[in-house]
């Protein structure tokens, strides 16, 4: 076997026991390759769905950001610039109305982080470029320090802006969840594909070459053993023939000697 082909197989003794072990390893590698291939396909499918969701979510965030900025301009126009300081003071001294709870989603054995927005009394806006009137008229829970803000003027615009920013917060949390899952899926797909390629292009061919090498060596040993047995049988046959010829020669000489002794005895009986 050449050096290049020798490097593509394991360095093992060509025996029947080793052949059984290598065949078992090859079977395990084939099953592992099939499972990893299915896992890579499942992750790739989820990855494509995730990309589509990210694209759609980016468009929604872009539209909602524009509506939120415009609603904030309406609040400033209706309530005056001092509303900015009122909102900042109320937000800094109040508790959070919403919280983010982390969880995980299992996809083909890969744990994907998921962030869920909880709290707020379900008042987050539904988000949509064509729902301007519904967004602005939707009631949103405000902190206690801001409950009286806009009571004199601009209350409707203030609650409308709060609805848009609540919706924007929900979209940003969803975007963070999808982007984190995107990064985790991308790394998992890369790792899985590397393992699949290693099994397909390195491990399985090396084991298959090792099995073929052991079989060829065993066949060669079997041919050598068969040739040796034929030689041994031929030598035994030749030795048996020589022994038979020697026995025949010995028997013939014994008969000749016996015949000569009988002839001498007859000559002595004559007078």
PyMOL commands that set and color helices and strands:
alter all, ss='L'
color gray80, all
select helices_A, chain A and resi 3-7+16-79+82-92+120-122+132-137+144-146+155-269
alter helices_A, ss='H'
color red, helices_A
select strands_A, chain A and resi 98-107+110-119
alter strands_A, ss='S'
color yellow, strands_A
deselect
rebuild
show_as cartoon
